[in-house]
């Protein structure tokens, strides 16, 4: 990942998300308050990332995009925004796809049912 990524969100949600500079606070707590299954999936993915990608050359980018995904879920961003974050995370951490239950829970947030 090279440079910053900016995503402008219109409608009721406004602002610019700058990956690498954006700090997410209390997103896990927001997730837990809203949906325990999603919070558990995020926790499983977080543990996997910590165990498998800590110290990797992409560690900072992985942390940033994972925080963006958590924040997007917690703040109920549009499905296409969540998919952008998810796709970025999977690109940087392909082994996350082996966590089938967690992956299913997260991808259900932005796939048609």
C-alpha positions as a LaTeX table, in Angstrom:
\begin{tabular}{lrrr}
\hline
Residue & $x$ (\AA) & $y$ (\AA) & $z$ (\AA) \\
\hline
Unk1 & 0.00 & 0.00 & 0.00 \\
Unk2 & 1.51 & 3.27 & $-1.09$ \\
Unk3 & 0.44 & 6.67 & 0.24 \\
Unk4 & $-2.79$ & 7.60 & 1.95 \\
Unk5 & $-6.26$ & 6.54 & 0.90 \\
Unk6 & $-9.08$ & 9.05 & 1.24 \\
Unk7 & $-12.74$ & 8.07 & 1.19 \\
Unk8 & $-15.32$ & 10.83 & 1.12 \\
Unk9 & $-18.67$ & 9.74 & 2.51 \\
Unk10 & $-21.74$ & 11.75 & 1.53 \\
Unk11 & $-25.29$ & 11.89 & 2.79 \\
Unk12 & $-25.79$ & 11.89 & 6.53 \\
Unk13 & $-22.22$ & 10.74 & 7.02 \\
Unk14 & $-19.58$ & 13.25 & 6.03 \\
Unk15 & $-15.85$ & 13.56 & 6.30 \\
Unk16 & $-12.69$ & 12.12 & 4.89 \\
Unk17 & $-11.04$ & 8.94 & 6.11 \\
Unk18 & $-7.28$ & 9.05 & 5.71 \\
Unk19 & $-5.68$ & 5.67 & 6.22 \\
Unk20 & $-2.49$ & 5.86 & 8.19 \\
Unk21 & $-3.54$ & 8.99 & 10.03 \\
Unk22 & $-7.03$ & 8.09 & 11.28 \\
Unk23 & $-7.34$ & 6.89 & 14.85 \\
Unk24 & $-10.31$ & 4.73 & 15.85 \\
Unk25 & $-11.38$ & 4.93 & 19.47 \\
Unk26 & $-13.72$ & 2.52 & 21.24 \\
Unk27 & $-14.90$ & 0.88 & 18.02 \\
Unk28 & $-14.77$ & $-2.59$ & 19.58 \\
Unk29 & $-17.01$ & $-1.41$ & 22.42 \\
Unk30 & $-19.46$ & 0.05 & 19.91 \\
Unk31 & $-19.46$ & $-3.24$ & 18.05 \\
Unk32 & $-20.08$ & $-5.21$ & 21.22 \\
Unk33 & $-22.96$ & $-2.94$ & 22.15 \\
Unk34 & $-24.55$ & $-3.38$ & 18.71 \\
Unk35 & $-23.88$ & $-7.00$ & 17.75 \\
Unk36 & $-22.10$ & $-9.57$ & 19.87 \\
Unk37 & $-21.51$ & $-11.96$ & 16.93 \\
Unk38 & $-19.79$ & $-9.22$ & 14.92 \\
Unk39 & $-17.72$ & $-8.19$ & 17.93 \\
Unk40 & $-16.64$ & $-11.81$ & 18.40 \\
Unk41 & $-15.73$ & $-12.12$ & 14.72 \\
Unk42 & $-13.65$ & $-8.95$ & 14.94 \\
Unk43 & $-11.93$ & $-10.31$ & 18.04 \\
Unk44 & $-11.09$ & $-13.61$ & 16.28 \\
Unk45 & $-9.71$ & $-11.75$ & 13.26 \\
Unk46 & $-7.75$ & $-9.40$ & 15.52 \\
Unk47 & $-6.14$ & $-12.35$ & 17.32 \\
Unk48 & $-5.28$ & $-13.98$ & 14.00 \\
Unk49 & $-3.71$ & $-10.79$ & 12.67 \\
Unk50 & $-1.72$ & $-10.32$ & 15.87 \\
Unk51 & $-0.46$ & $-13.90$ & 15.80 \\
Unk52 & 0.39 & $-14.04$ & 12.10 \\
Unk53 & 1.26 & $-10.56$ & 10.88 \\
Unk54 & 2.92 & $-8.80$ & 13.83 \\
Unk55 & 6.30 & $-7.59$ & 12.69 \\
Unk56 & 5.50 & $-7.99$ & 8.99 \\
Unk57 & 6.48 & $-5.28$ & 6.54 \\
Unk58 & 2.78 & $-4.42$ & 6.13 \\
Unk59 & 1.95 & $-4.36$ & 9.85 \\
Unk60 & 1.12 & $-0.63$ & 9.98 \\
Unk61 & $-1.10$ & $-0.81$ & 6.89 \\
Unk62 & $-2.85$ & $-3.92$ & 8.24 \\
Unk63 & $-3.56$ & $-2.21$ & 11.57 \\
Unk64 & $-4.84$ & 0.91 & 9.83 \\
Unk65 & $-7.22$ & $-0.87$ & 7.47 \\
Unk66 & $-8.45$ & $-3.18$ & 10.22 \\
Unk67 & $-9.23$ & $-0.15$ & 12.37 \\
Unk68 & $-11.05$ & 1.41 & 9.43 \\
Unk69 & $-13.14$ & $-1.75$ & 9.02 \\
Unk70 & $-14.02$ & $-1.79$ & 12.71 \\
Unk71 & $-14.92$ & 1.87 & 12.65 \\
Unk72 & $-17.01$ & 1.42 & 9.51 \\
Unk73 & $-18.96$ & $-1.42$ & 11.09 \\
Unk74 & $-19.40$ & 0.40 & 14.41 \\
Unk75 & $-20.66$ & 3.52 & 12.65 \\
Unk76 & $-22.84$ & 1.57 & 10.22 \\
Unk77 & $-21.18$ & 2.79 & 7.04 \\
Unk78 & $-22.66$ & 1.73 & 3.71 \\
Unk79 & $-22.01$ & $-1.83$ & 2.61 \\
Unk80 & $-19.77$ & $-0.77$ & $-0.27$ \\
Unk81 & $-17.48$ & 1.11 & 2.13 \\
Unk82 & $-17.23$ & $-1.96$ & 4.38 \\
Unk83 & $-16.40$ & $-4.10$ & 1.35 \\
Unk84 & $-13.58$ & $-1.72$ & 0.36 \\
Unk85 & $-12.05$ & $-2.07$ & 3.83 \\
Unk86 & $-12.59$ & $-5.85$ & 3.86 \\
Unk87 & $-11.05$ & $-6.32$ & 0.43 \\
Unk88 & $-8.03$ & $-4.26$ & 1.51 \\
Unk89 & $-7.66$ & $-6.35$ & 4.65 \\
Unk90 & $-7.86$ & $-9.63$ & 2.73 \\
Unk91 & $-5.30$ & $-8.37$ & 0.23 \\
Unk92 & $-2.85$ & $-7.69$ & 3.06 \\
Unk93 & $-3.80$ & $-10.70$ & 5.22 \\
Unk94 & $-4.97$ & $-13.53$ & 2.92 \\
Unk95 & $-4.91$ & $-16.15$ & 5.70 \\
Unk96 & $-7.83$ & $-14.37$ & 7.40 \\
Unk97 & $-10.01$ & $-16.22$ & 4.87 \\
Unk98 & $-9.30$ & $-19.46$ & 6.77 \\
Unk99 & $-11.38$ & $-18.16$ & 9.70 \\
Unk100 & $-14.63$ & $-19.29$ & 8.10 \\
Unk101 & $-17.11$ & $-18.39$ & 10.87 \\
Unk102 & $-15.62$ & $-14.93$ & 11.41 \\
Unk103 & $-15.36$ & $-14.30$ & 7.67 \\
Unk104 & $-18.98$ & $-15.29$ & 7.16 \\
Unk105 & $-20.16$ & $-12.98$ & 9.94 \\
Unk106 & $-18.28$ & $-9.98$ & 8.53 \\
Unk107 & $-19.01$ & $-10.56$ & 4.85 \\
Unk108 & $-22.74$ & $-10.88$ & 5.62 \\
Unk109 & $-22.59$ & $-7.18$ & 6.52 \\
Unk110 & $-21.96$ & $-6.18$ & 2.90 \\
Unk111 & $-23.23$ & $-9.00$ & 0.70 \\
Unk112 & $-26.76$ & $-9.31$ & $-0.56$ \\
Unk113 & $-28.84$ & $-11.84$ & 1.24 \\
\hline
\end{tabular}
